[in-house]
């Protein structure tokens, strides 16, 4: 049996992270959370850069082999985590921006006033229905 939302747009099953996020929080909250998460990764990147610089600063050629090994391990840990955080920051930010750029209803231009529709034929896009004018369009992921 198909459920129907407040405005008359049907509500059904979802596949993607964007669809799940819209269903759970609504688009605006989802977008806000994505931005906060992406910037948290940027902060992590800054901390990793500081850790990397501190490790270079603390490195001593005359230190024991064990200490030098620990310094190299710290450099690798900071560099690896920093690269991961950078990738995640860029991905989350561009994903959220790409979705936000498609959040205007093409028919009445209402921003982010939509809900999901049950028919989700494409795995790479989310079908949505405008709450104001009932126009349907898809948001590419
Ligand atoms: Zn509309």
Backbone and ligand atoms as CSV (ligand in chain L), in Angstrom:
chain,resi,resn,atom,element,x,y,z
A,1,UNK,N,N,0.841,-1.191,0.000
A,1,UNK,CA,C,0.000,0.000,0.000
A,1,UNK,C,C,0.884,1.251,0.000
A,2,UNK,N,N,0.491,2.221,-0.772
A,2,UNK,CA,C,1.269,3.442,-0.908
A,2,UNK,C,C,0.843,4.467,0.133
A,3,UNK,N,N,1.851,5.043,0.827
A,3,UNK,CA,C,1.553,6.099,1.792
A,3,UNK,C,C,1.525,7.432,1.060
A,4,UNK,N,N,0.770,8.363,1.572
A,4,UNK,CA,C,0.678,9.676,0.948
A,4,UNK,C,C,1.079,10.742,1.953
A,5,UNK,N,N,1.968,11.645,1.540
A,5,UNK,CA,C,2.451,12.712,2.417
A,5,UNK,C,C,1.411,13.798,2.628
A,6,UNK,N,N,1.774,14.803,3.441
A,6,UNK,CA,C,0.856,15.885,3.804
A,6,UNK,C,C,0.270,16.602,2.597
A,7,UNK,N,N,1.115,16.858,1.582
A,7,UNK,CA,C,0.674,17.671,0.459
A,7,UNK,C,C,0.043,16.849,-0.653
A,8,UNK,N,N,-0.004,15.541,-0.511
A,8,UNK,CA,C,-0.592,14.715,-1.558
A,8,UNK,C,C,0.447,13.990,-2.388
A,9,UNK,N,N,1.740,14.288,-2.222
A,9,UNK,CA,C,2.782,13.559,-2.924
A,9,UNK,C,C,2.966,12.219,-2.221
A,10,UNK,N,N,3.022,11.154,-2.985
A,10,UNK,CA,C,3.150,9.824,-2.390
A,10,UNK,C,C,4.532,9.631,-1.789
A,11,UNK,N,N,4.613,8.825,-0.752
A,11,UNK,CA,C,5.872,8.543,-0.070
A,11,UNK,C,C,6.148,7.049,-0.189
A,12,UNK,N,N,7.348,6.646,-0.533
A,12,UNK,CA,C,7.621,5.228,-0.735
A,12,UNK,C,C,8.976,4.797,-0.223
A,13,UNK,N,N,9.629,3.878,-0.925
A,13,UNK,CA,C,10.927,3.352,-0.492
A,13,UNK,C,C,12.075,4.120,-1.150
A,14,UNK,N,N,13.262,4.137,-0.510
A,14,UNK,CA,C,14.378,4.968,-0.960
A,14,UNK,C,C,15.635,4.136,-1.078
A,15,UNK,N,N,16.539,4.556,-1.883
A,15,UNK,CA,C,17.774,3.816,-2.090
A,15,UNK,C,C,19.007,4.581,-1.656
A,16,UNK,N,N,19.104,5.810,-2.107
A,16,UNK,CA,C,20.386,6.511,-1.999
A,16,UNK,C,C,20.562,7.248,-0.680
A,17,UNK,N,N,21.771,7.721,-0.421
A,17,UNK,CA,C,22.052,8.514,0.762
A,17,UNK,C,C,21.312,9.834,0.742
A,18,UNK,N,N,21.242,10.454,-0.443
A,18,UNK,CA,C,20.513,11.718,-0.563
A,18,UNK,C,C,19.040,11.495,-0.262
A,19,UNK,N,N,18.465,10.464,-0.859
A,19,UNK,CA,C,17.042,10.173,-0.627
A,19,UNK,C,C,16.794,9.867,0.842
A,20,UNK,N,N,17.672,9.090,1.425
A,20,UNK,CA,C,17.529,8.738,2.847
A,20,UNK,C,C,17.648,9.993,3.717
A,21,UNK,N,N,18.594,10.852,3.365
A,21,UNK,CA,C,18.775,12.094,4.111
A,21,UNK,C,C,17.571,13.011,4.008
A,22,UNK,N,N,17.003,13.120,2.807
A,22,UNK,CA,C,15.817,13.964,2.617
A,22,UNK,C,C,14.643,13.386,3.407
A,23,UNK,N,N,14.505,12.064,3.377
A,23,UNK,CA,C,13.398,11.425,4.079
A,23,UNK,C,C,13.517,11.633,5.591
A,24,UNK,N,N,14.737,11.484,6.102
A,24,UNK,CA,C,14.933,11.585,7.550
A,24,UNK,C,C,14.850,13.008,8.076
A,25,UNK,N,N,15.518,13.930,7.361
A,25,UNK,CA,C,15.695,15.268,7.922
A,25,UNK,C,C,15.018,16.375,7.125
A,26,UNK,N,N,14.605,16.094,5.902
A,26,UNK,CA,C,14.160,17.154,5.006
A,26,UNK,C,C,15.380,17.718,4.306
A,27,UNK,N,N,15.198,18.336,3.147
A,27,UNK,CA,C,16.359,18.748,2.346
A,27,UNK,C,C,17.232,19.782,3.043
A,28,UNK,N,N,16.593,20.797,3.609
A,28,UNK,CA,C,17.376,21.884,4.236
A,28,UNK,C,C,18.271,21.369,5.363
A,29,UNK,N,N,17.694,20.533,6.230
A,29,UNK,CA,C,18.481,19.964,7.341
A,29,UNK,C,C,19.574,19.051,6.799
A,30,UNK,N,N,19.247,18.245,5.787
A,30,UNK,CA,C,20.244,17.352,5.196
A,30,UNK,C,C,21.417,18.173,4.652
A,31,UNK,N,N,21.071,19.257,3.928
A,31,UNK,CA,C,22.089,20.120,3.328
A,31,UNK,C,C,22.973,20.744,4.417
A,32,UNK,N,N,22.329,21.229,5.458
A,32,UNK,CA,C,23.056,21.832,6.582
A,32,UNK,C,C,24.000,20.805,7.230
A,33,UNK,N,N,23.515,19.610,7.448
A,33,UNK,CA,C,24.332,18.552,8.052
A,33,UNK,C,C,25.512,18.179,7.163
A,34,UNK,N,N,25.279,18.127,5.836
A,34,UNK,CA,C,26.363,17.800,4.925
A,34,UNK,C,C,27.461,18.867,4.985
A,35,UNK,N,N,27.037,20.142,5.041
A,35,UNK,CA,C,28.019,21.230,5.122
A,35,UNK,C,C,28.806,21.163,6.430
A,36,UNK,N,N,28.111,20.898,7.547
A,36,UNK,CA,C,28.792,20.805,8.842
A,36,UNK,C,C,29.773,19.637,8.830
A,37,UNK,N,N,29.335,18.484,8.301
A,37,UNK,CA,C,30.215,17.306,8.253
A,37,UNK,C,C,31.430,17.576,7.369
A,38,UNK,N,N,31.210,18.205,6.214
A,38,UNK,CA,C,32.343,18.469,5.321
A,38,UNK,C,C,33.340,19.414,5.988
A,39,UNK,N,N,32.835,20.418,6.696
A,39,UNK,CA,C,33.753,21.359,7.355
A,39,UNK,C,C,34.434,20.744,8.572
A,40,UNK,N,N,33.789,19.763,9.200
A,40,UNK,CA,C,34.464,19.018,10.273
A,40,UNK,C,C,35.675,18.288,9.688
A,41,UNK,N,N,35.544,17.783,8.470
A,41,UNK,CA,C,36.677,17.123,7.816
A,41,UNK,C,C,37.778,18.130,7.467
A,42,UNK,N,N,37.359,19.361,7.142
A,42,UNK,CA,C,38.354,20.408,6.884
A,42,UNK,C,C,39.147,20.715,8.157
A,43,UNK,N,N,38.459,20.765,9.297
A,43,UNK,CA,C,39.135,21.000,10.583
A,43,UNK,C,C,40.113,19.855,10.867
A,44,UNK,N,N,39.671,18.615,10.596
A,44,UNK,CA,C,40.558,17.463,10.779
A,44,UNK,C,C,41.800,17.594,9.890
A,45,UNK,N,N,41.603,18.059,8.653
A,45,UNK,CA,C,42.729,18.271,7.737
A,45,UNK,C,C,43.714,19.284,8.315
A,46,UNK,N,N,43.189,20.353,8.902
A,46,UNK,CA,C,44.057,21.380,9.508
A,46,UNK,C,C,44.862,20.782,10.664
A,47,UNK,N,N,44.194,19.982,11.510
A,47,UNK,CA,C,44.898,19.338,12.622
A,47,UNK,C,C,45.969,18.381,12.109
A,48,UNK,N,N,45.669,17.645,11.032
A,48,UNK,CA,C,46.657,16.721,10.462
A,48,UNK,C,C,47.864,17.490,9.924
A,49,UNK,N,N,47.616,18.644,9.291
A,49,UNK,CA,C,48.703,19.468,8.777
A,49,UNK,C,C,49.578,19.971,9.929
A,50,UNK,N,N,48.922,20.415,11.015
A,50,UNK,CA,C,49.674,20.861,12.192
A,50,UNK,C,C,50.487,19.715,12.781
A,51,UNK,N,N,49.892,18.518,12.853
A,51,UNK,CA,C,50.595,17.341,13.363
A,51,UNK,C,C,51.791,16.995,12.509
A,52,UNK,N,N,51.617,17.125,11.192
A,52,UNK,CA,C,52.709,16.858,10.258
A,52,UNK,C,C,53.872,17.839,10.480
A,53,UNK,N,N,53.509,19.121,10.597
A,53,UNK,CA,C,54.539,20.152,10.820
A,53,UNK,C,C,55.243,19.939,12.164
A,54,UNK,N,N,54.468,19.590,13.199
A,54,UNK,CA,C,55.054,19.352,14.524
A,54,UNK,C,C,56.002,18.154,14.480
A,55,UNK,N,N,55.635,17.126,13.724
A,55,UNK,CA,C,56.492,15.941,13.612
A,55,UNK,C,C,57.799,16.288,12.896
A,56,UNK,N,N,57.705,17.097,11.830
A,56,UNK,CA,C,58.921,17.528,11.122
A,56,UNK,C,C,59.817,18.332,12.054
A,57,UNK,N,N,59.151,19.208,12.845
A,57,UNK,CA,C,59.883,20.061,13.776
A,57,UNK,C,C,60.594,19.220,14.844
A,58,UNK,N,N,59.913,18.163,15.310
A,58,UNK,CA,C,60.452,17.337,16.396
A,58,UNK,C,C,61.467,16.308,15.897
A,59,UNK,N,N,61.526,16.111,14.576
A,59,UNK,CA,C,62.412,15.074,14.043
A,59,UNK,C,C,63.880,15.402,14.342
A,60,UNK,N,N,64.610,14.402,14.814
A,60,UNK,CA,C,66.013,14.585,15.185
A,60,UNK,C,C,66.823,13.447,14.561
A,61,UNK,N,N,67.796,13.808,13.715
A,61,UNK,CA,C,68.586,12.768,13.022
A,61,UNK,C,C,69.444,11.952,13.989
A,62,UNK,N,N,69.796,12.571,15.113
A,62,UNK,CA,C,70.631,11.879,16.088
A,62,UNK,C,C,69.849,10.985,17.055
A,63,UNK,N,N,68.522,10.978,16.917
A,63,UNK,CA,C,67.690,10.189,17.833
A,63,UNK,C,C,67.846,8.697,17.551
A,64,UNK,N,N,67.360,7.888,18.479
A,64,UNK,CA,C,67.466,6.433,18.332
A,64,UNK,C,C,66.614,5.960,17.159
A,65,UNK,N,N,66.923,4.760,16.678
A,65,UNK,CA,C,66.185,4.196,15.543
A,65,UNK,C,C,64.706,4.052,15.882
A,66,UNK,N,N,64.416,3.692,17.108
A,66,UNK,CA,C,63.019,3.542,17.532
A,66,UNK,C,C,62.274,4.859,17.484
A,67,UNK,N,N,62.946,5.945,17.920
A,67,UNK,CA,C,62.330,7.278,17.906
A,67,UNK,C,C,62.107,7.746,16.464
A,68,UNK,N,N,63.112,7.493,15.606
A,68,UNK,CA,C,62.968,7.882,14.197
A,68,UNK,C,C,61.829,7.116,13.527
A,69,UNK,N,N,61.708,5.833,13.887
A,69,UNK,CA,C,60.617,5.012,13.349
A,69,UNK,C,C,59.261,5.562,13.793
A,70,UNK,N,N,59.181,5.988,15.058
A,70,UNK,CA,C,57.941,6.569,15.579
A,70,UNK,C,C,57.613,7.868,14.846
A,71,UNK,N,N,58.650,8.678,14.542
A,71,UNK,CA,C,58.429,9.926,13.802
A,71,UNK,C,C,57.895,9.636,12.393
A,72,UNK,N,N,58.502,8.643,11.733
A,72,UNK,CA,C,58.050,8.281,10.379
A,72,UNK,C,C,56.603,7.776,10.429
A,73,UNK,N,N,56.289,6.977,11.450
A,73,UNK,CA,C,54.917,6.476,11.599
A,73,UNK,C,C,53.947,7.635,11.814
A,74,UNK,N,N,54.356,8.628,12.614
A,74,UNK,CA,C,53.495,9.793,12.862
A,74,UNK,C,C,53.271,10.585,11.580
A,75,UNK,N,N,54.341,10.736,10.758
A,75,UNK,CA,C,54.221,11.450,9.480
A,75,UNK,C,C,53.241,10.716,8.573
A,76,UNK,N,N,53.399,9.399,8.468
A,76,UNK,CA,C,52.522,8.613,7.600
A,76,UNK,C,C,51.066,8.678,8.075
A,77,UNK,N,N,50.869,8.611,9.387
A,77,UNK,CA,C,49.517,8.674,9.963
A,77,UNK,C,C,48.867,10.026,9.669
A,78,UNK,N,N,49.626,11.104,9.912
A,78,UNK,CA,C,49.087,12.452,9.673
A,78,UNK,C,C,48.810,12.668,8.183
A,79,UNK,N,N,49.739,12.243,7.330
A,79,UNK,CA,C,49.570,12.448,5.893
A,79,UNK,C,C,48.385,11.633,5.369
A,80,UNK,N,N,48.298,10.388,5.783
A,80,UNK,CA,C,47.197,9.529,5.319
A,80,UNK,C,C,45.848,10.036,5.777
A,81,UNK,N,N,45.750,10.382,7.064
A,81,UNK,CA,C,44.485,10.890,7.596
A,81,UNK,C,C,44.134,12.233,6.952
A,82,UNK,N,N,45.141,13.076,6.744
A,82,UNK,CA,C,44.907,14.375,6.119
A,82,UNK,C,C,44.399,14.242,4.691
A,83,UNK,N,N,44.981,13.325,3.918
A,83,UNK,CA,C,44.523,13.120,2.539
A,83,UNK,C,C,43.101,12.581,2.515
A,84,UNK,N,N,42.808,11.652,3.422
A,84,UNK,CA,C,41.447,11.114,3.508
A,84,UNK,C,C,40.458,12.224,3.854
A,85,UNK,N,N,40.827,13.082,4.832
A,85,UNK,CA,C,39.945,14.179,5.254
A,85,UNK,C,C,39.735,15.172,4.114
A,86,UNK,N,N,40.787,15.450,3.340
A,86,UNK,CA,C,40.667,16.363,2.202
A,86,UNK,C,C,39.704,15.804,1.155
A,87,UNK,N,N,39.874,14.530,0.828
A,87,UNK,CA,C,38.994,13.874,-0.140
A,87,UNK,C,C,37.547,13.914,0.319
A,88,UNK,N,N,37.333,13.597,1.584
A,88,UNK,CA,C,35.984,13.550,2.155
A,88,UNK,C,C,35.373,14.951,2.182
A,89,UNK,N,N,36.164,15.957,2.550
A,89,UNK,CA,C,35.698,17.353,2.579
A,89,UNK,C,C,35.232,17.783,1.197
A,90,UNK,N,N,36.073,17.522,0.188
A,90,UNK,CA,C,35.729,17.939,-1.174
A,90,UNK,C,C,34.516,17.183,-1.697
A,91,UNK,N,N,34.455,15.885,-1.397
A,91,UNK,CA,C,33.321,15.087,-1.876
A,91,UNK,C,C,32.015,15.565,-1.259
A,92,UNK,N,N,31.985,15.703,0.077
A,92,UNK,CA,C,30.749,16.086,0.759
A,92,UNK,C,C,30.289,17.477,0.330
A,93,UNK,N,N,31.247,18.395,0.197
A,93,UNK,CA,C,30.909,19.763,-0.198
A,93,UNK,C,C,30.349,19.800,-1.614
A,94,UNK,N,N,31.025,19.137,-2.561
A,94,UNK,CA,C,30.565,19.187,-3.958
A,94,UNK,C,C,29.242,18.442,-4.121
A,95,UNK,N,N,29.067,17.352,-3.359
A,95,UNK,CA,C,27.812,16.599,-3.419
A,95,UNK,C,C,26.652,17.457,-2.916
A,96,UNK,N,N,26.854,18.131,-1.782
A,96,UNK,CA,C,25.803,18.976,-1.209
A,96,UNK,C,C,25.493,20.156,-2.128
A,97,UNK,N,N,26.534,20.770,-2.703
A,97,UNK,CA,C,26.321,21.908,-3.592
A,97,UNK,C,C,25.599,21.491,-4.871
A,98,UNK,N,N,25.975,20.322,-5.408
A,98,UNK,CA,C,25.325,19.832,-6.625
A,98,UNK,C,C,23.842,19.588,-6.378
A,99,UNK,N,N,23.502,19.032,-5.212
A,99,UNK,CA,C,22.092,18.784,-4.888
A,99,UNK,C,C,21.362,20.111,-4.678
A,100,UNK,N,N,22.013,21.054,-3.992
A,100,UNK,CA,C,21.375,22.344,-3.709
A,100,UNK,C,C,21.109,23.124,-4.997
A,101,UNK,N,N,21.993,22.960,-5.994
A,101,UNK,CA,C,21.801,23.649,-7.269
A,101,UNK,C,C,20.603,23.118,-8.053
A,102,UNK,N,N,20.097,21.945,-7.653
A,102,UNK,CA,C,18.946,21.352,-8.337
A,102,UNK,C,C,17.701,21.356,-7.466
A,103,UNK,N,N,17.765,22.095,-6.354
A,103,UNK,CA,C,16.672,22.044,-5.383
A,103,UNK,C,C,15.541,23.018,-5.694
A,104,UNK,N,N,15.686,23.854,-6.735
A,104,UNK,CA,C,14.603,24.757,-7.113
A,104,UNK,C,C,13.620,24.016,-8.016
A,105,UNK,N,N,12.347,24.196,-7.738
A,105,UNK,CA,C,11.333,23.594,-8.604
A,105,UNK,C,C,11.425,24.247,-9.985
A,106,UNK,N,N,11.583,23.458,-11.068
A,106,UNK,CA,C,11.697,24.048,-12.409
A,106,UNK,C,C,10.405,24.733,-12.860
A,107,UNK,N,N,9.298,24.410,-12.216
A,107,UNK,CA,C,7.995,24.950,-12.626
A,107,UNK,C,C,7.649,26.253,-11.897
A,108,UNK,N,N,7.776,26.265,-10.545
A,108,UNK,CA,C,7.362,27.451,-9.780
A,108,UNK,C,C,8.537,28.117,-9.048
A,109,UNK,N,N,9.732,27.549,-9.171
A,109,UNK,CA,C,10.956,28.121,-8.616
A,109,UNK,C,C,11.019,28.106,-7.086
A,110,UNK,N,N,10.151,27.346,-6.415
A,110,UNK,CA,C,10.214,27.230,-4.951
A,110,UNK,C,C,11.494,26.490,-4.580
A,111,UNK,N,N,12.219,27.013,-3.581
A,111,UNK,CA,C,13.483,26.393,-3.189
A,111,UNK,C,C,13.276,25.368,-2.081
A,112,UNK,N,N,13.736,24.156,-2.342
A,112,UNK,CA,C,13.781,23.072,-1.344
A,112,UNK,C,C,12.420,22.762,-0.731
A,113,UNK,N,N,11.352,22.996,-1.466
A,113,UNK,CA,C,10.012,22.655,-0.950
A,113,UNK,C,C,9.512,21.453,-1.727
A,114,UNK,N,N,10.074,20.303,-1.412
A,114,UNK,CA,C,9.678,19.085,-2.137
A,114,UNK,C,C,9.747,17.899,-1.203
A,115,UNK,N,N,9.159,16.799,-1.660
A,115,UNK,CA,C,9.305,15.528,-0.951
A,115,UNK,C,C,9.562,14.436,-1.976
A,116,UNK,N,N,9.989,13.295,-1.491
A,116,UNK,CA,C,10.351,12.193,-2.377
A,116,UNK,C,C,9.110,11.548,-2.962
A,117,UNK,N,N,9.248,10.997,-4.158
A,117,UNK,CA,C,8.162,10.215,-4.749
A,117,UNK,C,C,8.558,8.739,-4.676
A,118,UNK,N,N,7.571,7.833,-4.651
A,118,UNK,CA,C,7.904,6.408,-4.476
A,118,UNK,C,C,8.634,5.804,-5.669
A,119,UNK,N,N,8.330,6.257,-6.877
A,119,UNK,CA,C,8.992,5.687,-8.053
A,119,UNK,C,C,10.388,6.275,-8.166
A,120,UNK,N,N,11.401,5.480,-7.907
A,120,UNK,CA,C,12.795,5.926,-8.016
A,120,UNK,C,C,13.469,5.044,-9.070
A,121,UNK,N,N,13.214,5.323,-10.366
A,121,UNK,CA,C,13.703,4.431,-11.414
A,121,UNK,C,C,15.220,4.465,-11.598
A,122,UNK,N,N,15.853,5.591,-11.282
A,122,UNK,CA,C,17.295,5.715,-11.502
A,122,UNK,C,C,18.040,5.649,-10.180
A,123,UNK,N,N,19.135,4.891,-10.185
A,123,UNK,CA,C,19.942,4.771,-8.967
A,123,UNK,C,C,20.775,6.028,-8.739
A,124,UNK,N,N,21.058,6.794,-9.828
A,124,UNK,CA,C,21.936,7.962,-9.714
A,124,UNK,C,C,21.163,9.268,-9.591
A,125,UNK,N,N,19.843,9.203,-9.395
A,125,UNK,CA,C,19.039,10.409,-9.253
A,125,UNK,C,C,17.892,10.155,-8.287
A,126,UNK,N,N,17.397,11.242,-7.695
A,126,UNK,CA,C,16.293,11.146,-6.746
A,126,UNK,C,C,15.104,11.894,-7.324
A,127,UNK,N,N,13.973,11.209,-7.471
A,127,UNK,CA,C,12.755,11.840,-7.971
A,127,UNK,C,C,12.071,12.566,-6.822
A,128,UNK,N,N,11.728,13.831,-7.042
A,128,UNK,CA,C,11.062,14.610,-6.006
A,128,UNK,C,C,9.811,15.271,-6.571
A,129,UNK,N,N,8.947,15.692,-5.657
A,129,UNK,CA,C,7.658,16.278,-6.017
A,129,UNK,C,C,7.508,17.599,-5.266
A,130,UNK,N,N,7.241,18.673,-5.996
A,130,UNK,CA,C,7.109,20.008,-5.390
A,130,UNK,C,C,5.869,20.044,-4.484
A,131,UNK,N,N,6.024,20.573,-3.264
A,131,UNK,CA,C,4.892,20.661,-2.342
A,131,UNK,C,C,3.927,21.773,-2.754
A,132,UNK,N,N,4.444,22.745,-3.497
A,132,UNK,CA,C,3.640,23.909,-3.844
A,132,UNK,C,C,2.797,23.643,-5.083
A,133,UNK,N,N,3.439,23.113,-6.160
A,133,UNK,CA,C,2.720,22.972,-7.435
A,133,UNK,C,C,2.624,21.530,-7.926
A,134,UNK,N,N,3.180,20.557,-7.181
A,134,UNK,CA,C,3.126,19.124,-7.503
A,134,UNK,C,C,3.967,18.746,-8.726
A,135,UNK,N,N,4.768,19.663,-9.228
A,135,UNK,CA,C,5.640,19.329,-10.353
A,135,UNK,C,C,6.677,18.309,-9.884
A,136,UNK,N,N,7.028,17.357,-10.771
A,136,UNK,CA,C,8.035,16.346,-10.432
A,136,UNK,C,C,9.281,16.551,-11.262
A,137,UNK,N,N,10.429,16.383,-10.612
A,137,UNK,CA,C,11.692,16.420,-11.331
A,137,UNK,C,C,12.689,15.558,-10.584
A,138,UNK,N,N,13.855,15.376,-11.155
A,138,UNK,CA,C,14.841,14.522,-10.496
A,138,UNK,C,C,16.090,15.325,-10.156
A,139,UNK,N,N,16.683,14.980,-9.028
A,139,UNK,CA,C,17.929,15.588,-8.568
A,139,UNK,C,C,19.029,14.558,-8.787
A,140,UNK,N,N,19.981,14.881,-9.654
A,140,UNK,CA,C,21.093,13.962,-9.922
A,140,UNK,C,C,22.037,13.918,-8.736
A,141,UNK,N,N,22.552,12.737,-8.472
A,141,UNK,CA,C,23.522,12.588,-7.356
A,141,UNK,C,C,24.931,12.717,-7.869
L,1,ZN,ZN,ZN,6.802,23.864,-7.871
